[in-house]
Amino acid sequence: MRIFMKDYIIRETTDFLSLSTLFHESGMGVTIEERMPDRIVKMWRMDDALSGKLLAAVTLEIRDGVYSLGDIAVRNDVQAKGYGRIMQSVVFDEAKKLGIKEIWACAKEPEYYIHCGWKRMEWEESPNIAVYCSACSKRGTVCHPKIMKYTFE
């Protein structure tokens, strides 16, 4: 008989320093800091079950009056294992519990979001959820983020 065990543990956290470090190192415009921004509703981390090392992280936020998948990152050396989608599902589960009907995101990788069922929206017709992208000097030159929306059925 074989017993299978997940190689990760997901838990809610208040440790923004660890998460902001991962977000920053992943190329997001997030400042490394200890204090969790007020816009964050909840945060989760995925840790390696054996080493305890941070593998991935995600935040659920309120931006411009709407719920947003705020920041999501997977450590570079563990990419392509489905961890991003797992972390997205953690936010989706929480959103459903809260009765949220739609969730927004500013996506640096819009094709990935579309693959996961998100719809691309126009900047001009969307809430101002692009907290970092709006003022970033890379936007439109080396980075081309898109506003995305996911509607729960």
N, C-alpha and C positions, 0 to 999 in steps of 0.2 A: 504494500500500500504506500502511495506517495502522498505526502502532505505538501501543499504549495503555500508559500508565504509571500506576501507582498514585500518588495524590496524597499518600500518607502512607508512613511507615516505622515499623514496630513493632520494638521491641527490649527485651530484658530490661535492667533498670537497678538500681542500688543508691542512686540519688539520691532519697532520701525527701523531702528539702526541697521539690523541685519538685512531687512528687506530693501531698504533704500540703497544699501551697498550693492546688492545684487542688481537692482534696477539700474543703478548708475553704471555698473560694470557691463551691463547688457546694452549700453548705448542709449539709454533713455535719458531725457533731460531732467532726471531726478537728482536733487541735491542730497548728499549723504548727511543725514541728521538723525538725532535721537527722537525728537518730538514728532509724533504722528500728526499730520495735517488735519484740521477740523473737518475737511470734506470726506474723510475716510469713515465709512460705516463699520466695516469689518475687514480684517486681514487674515490670510491663511498662509502657511508655509508647508512645504513638502520637504521632509528630511530623509536622508538615507537611514534605513532601519538599523543598519549595523554601526555605521560611523557617527550618525547624528548630524552629518554635514548637510547644509542647506542645498537642496536641489532646484527648487522652484518656489515661486511666490505669486500671490495675486491679491488685489484689493477690490472691494466693492465700495464705490464712492457715490456721493451726490455732487454733481457738477451742474451749475446753472439750473438747478431745480429738478433735474432728472437723475435717475440712477445710471451709473456708469461702471463698466468693467474698467476700473481705473488704470492700474499697472499690472502687467503680467510678464513674467520672465522665467526662463529656464536656463540654468547654468550651461554654458557653451559645450562643456565636455559630456553632457548627458542629453543633448538634443536628439530629436527624432525617435523618442521612446514613447511618445504619447502623453508626456507629462503636462504639456501645455493644455491639451484638451481635457485632461483630468482636472486641472486647476480651474479651467473655465467651467466645468460641470459643477464644481464646488460652489462657485458664484451663482450659477443658474439654480442650483438646489436652494440656496439661501433666498434668492430672489422670489422663487415660487412660494416659499414659506411666508415671505413678507407680502405676498399678493401683488407683486410687481408684474405689470403687463408687458413692459418693454424695457430693454436695457441698451445703452449706447456705448460706443467705444471710439477712440481715435487710434486707427490701426496703421502701424508702420509696415505691416505685411498684410495688405488687404485681401490678397488672393487666399491666404490661409483662412481668414475670417469667412470669406464667401464659401469656401469648402466646408466650413462648419455651420453653414446655414444663415449667416448674417447677410443683410442687404446694405449695399452702398448708398449713402445719402449725399446730398449736395451740401457743401459748407454753408452756403447762404441760407438754406432752409432748415438748418439744424441748430439745436441748442449749442451754446459755447462750452463744449466739453473738453476742447483741446487745450488744457491748462498749460502745458509746456510747449506744444507745437505752435501756438498762435504767435509767440514772441521769439521763436527759435530762428537763428540766422541760417540754419541748414535747410529749413523748410523751403521746398521748391527748387533747391539746387541739388544737394546730395540725398535728401530725404523727401519722400512724397507721400505723406500720410493721408489717409482717407477717413472720413466719418462713416461709421457703420452703426446699424441698428438691428437688434434681434427682438422679434416679437414672440412672446410665449403663447402657445395655443391652449 
